[in-house]
């Protein structure tokens, strides 16, 4: 017995010649179909170069557009020529000029010889096919497609819409159950002869001429009528991306192709010299008796598709950058945002850095500049502290900072004077841990000696801005971890709140704090708020803050280190 190879070639004819001679060297006859779009001059040169090989034939040429009937017609004519010219052929294997044998041809011959009545063709009903890309499953068999999906996409889509609108459907020939699968098959002589000599072939051909992508359904459907044993799997390794386009294999895929144990792979880059040299010249004794198993490398391809479609968390790809919420995570790492803490506590940033070991910045979105930790003006990744550069795209500023500092927890301050709308980006980020003491922006106003009428106006403006920021955090679209206290709530038990925050940062979880940051002097702050109310401004974000100086029972102070200092 021998295997007949049908080769559909349309480009890189020098590689097609190399592969054809590799097949015939092992005693396998080859029938080559050259796409009609290849120039006559190139076709003549190609045929003349192979004219010395008695096992090579050329079939009648067809125009083979993607997804067109020409691909089926080319396969039919080449199959008929193969069966007529080479009577000892027991199996016919459909390949392309971009296919490359991965194992010695004799292994393929022995494999098929042990399975003389088995047809290897991927064949599944539309209900069982998960890989169709383009939105047409059953409809590809019940509509007409006179326009090319690639060359006349607009007319293709409009004609599909028109047929849907009027409910047009074509009748599927009696006895046919449409199946789909890979274009690359290996059929027994008996099954292929039955398909080509079927009395109803004209009816079937006429029907499939107007099926969308018939090369993936014609033989896949008709083989079900005649085959006695179908293994619904192609012997050719052919992988596709999320758009339905075939993956191209390059020299650096050598070990990946070896691991698949498949007999043939497509699509091979024509300049992949290392692949052609390695697989077309196997070392003596280098045999693999493994069953072809492309599933062994499916995980790698699935990971590649995921990386291409989703990208890495926090790293924005050009293809998705203009599209809101297409990113795979707003940022690359977890980080902590504090609002109101630097106003309430003295030297809060150095204290937090010492306790947690995190990189603690100041107000990154302050009006004058980005206050990086330790007074730096340029951070990892040449990130400048310039407010102008930062505010050109605050979201990308935050994203770049966290991408370039991966592995180190970042903490920073924010507040009502920060860059507008940045809180929305933080609120929608699951990596953000946000802790807010609402109303703390009033402490610097309280400590200033400015005219009270000016303070009242500024307090009203800052309260309005912080209210909008809190609305963002409490929005249904918010995905961050947030803790919001009013000033009145927070100062009742500040150590408990700070302990929770430090534990959540996670460098030394469950470590009890023995030293707390020092709280600023709030004597008279309650009266300050009352004065604002008296002037017509209602400071509601501070909570129910007492007008009298804050006092704590002595017992509470002796239970643990004092969380703050109060002048009496």
ABEGO torsion letter per residue (X at the ends): XBBBBBBBBABGAAAAAAAAAAAAAAGBBBBBBBBAABBAAAAAAAAAAAAABAABBBBBBBBBBBGBAAAAAAAAAAAAAAAAABAABABBBBBBAABBBABBAAAAAAAAAABAABBBBBBBBAAABAABBGGBBAAAAABBBABBAAABAAAAAAAAAAAAAAGBBBBBBBGBBBBBEBABBBBBAAAAAAAAABAAAAAAAAAAAABBGAAAAAAAAAAAAABABBBBBBABBBBBBAAGBBBBBBAAAAAAAAAAGBABBOBBBAABAAAAAAAABBBBGBBBABBBBAAAAAAAAAAAAAAAAAEBBGBBBAAAAABBGABBEABABBBBBBBGAAAABBGAAAAAAAAAGBBBBBBAABAABBBBBGGBABBBGGBBABAAAAAABAAAAAAAAAAAABGBBBBBBBEAABBBGAAAAAAABAABBBBBBBGAAAAAAAABABBAAAAAAAAAAAAAAAAAAAAAAABAABABBBBBBBAAAAAABAAAAAAAAAAAAGABBGBBBABBBBBBBABGAAAAAAAAAAAGBBBAAAEBBBABBBBBBAAAAAABBBABBBBX
